[in-house]
């Protein structure tokens, strides 16, 4: 039903109900507005509408009867309100060809409508949606969006005709190649392509036109306006209309920085390859030298120790053959001879052991340090009056058992050998330092003066004359080399007459 007028309207307004049956089913929207105050252009109230009007405006007009036009249509223009007033005053129909309207209830729409006068300061409006105008508006919006995207893109974009002439370019492309828009549009892509790259470009274009490929991408060089080549990454596709090729669409990205980085990486890769070749050759040479050294060490050990044993045996035979006939001085000299022969053999063995540190690998094992120390102490056989204390909570770790054992054996052996009393005491302790353990071997012996703390780790260095106490001067050098080869450090804390503590770290 066409809604009736609200209570309070004049008798003439009720006569509008005579038309309700006629207009309620019309395929166009109809609204009737009454101008209440001729001094206020906005004082138009809705007094009637039909169902089609509700559909076209997407709002329940039947519930808005008596509401002012701005309440019904918040964005209704003053220009159209003035048209309504003019129709009422002139009592002449006017046709407004187009009305554009949008608000929160209705998206963009174009209406065509007519306004005609009705009694009692009323105006009737007949309207319908104009789809053609809506399509044109959508096309215009789409074109504006495309133009904004085209111009504001972070890469160069261009339309190129099939002969290679630039049809449309954005500012980014002009910035990349250094030409103004007018200069670029007067040229072809062939004009600014680096000559060695041109044939590849043309081959891709031929494939696109032959429909052999849908799109192509390539790294190529353009000639900048300053005459220098610049690297770009180009993606090209063919735009068609009704199966006919129209133009080429190109997207151009400047990649000069990336190409420069690639060239630097290539140079570094070439340099790395060269260094790897040198390293491989050096490694081969080192392996060869290692084999030669091992062979030399074996021969030296055999050839040097054999005559030393003969000398030692000869001195024993001389002493036995002349038993009772040699004066004490000669017997002492024979004993010194054998001592120095034994020292020389120990020196040879120490040198061989020192040379092998870091060149040979032993298996990684789970090592219970407390058990390892017990075995070492048992093998050293200290005097019965000598005490060695192992602190509790010694760790268990995965390491090269042989190397750790050598370090402890040398330190304990030195502490026993160089102690000035037969009732000495040694304590072995440990501290967890996170990534490593620090082991300490502390004795109560004669101690070491601070000026000798570094000297004792130097090969062949001893603190006492070798004839006084047999010593090769290699043991602590081996310890230092093993510890540092395994990533640790070693140092001594001592004062003369106050014992010594050797501390070394060992990776977990």
Secondary structure by P-SEA (a helix, b strand, c coil): cccccccccccccccccccccccccccbbbbbbbbcccccccccccccccaaaaaaaccccccccccccccccccccaaaaaaaaaaaaacbbbbccccccccccccbbbbbbbbbbbccbbbbbbccccaaaaaaaaaaaaaaaaaaaaaaccccccccccccccccccaaaaaaacccaaaaaaccccccccccaaaaaaaaaaaaaaccccbbbbbbcccccccbbbbbbbbbbbbbccccccbbbbbbbbcaaaaaaaaaaaaaaaaaaaaaaaaaaaaaaaaaaaaaaaaaaaaaaaaaaaaaaaaaaaaaaaaaaacccccaaaaaaaaaaaaaaaaaaaaaaaaaaaaacccbbbbbcccaaaaaaaaaaaaacccccbbbbbbcbbbbbbccaaaaaaaaaaaaaaaaaaccccbbbbbbbccccccbbbbbbbbcccccccccccccccccccccccccccccccaaaaaaaaaaaacbbbbbbbccccbbbbbbbbcc
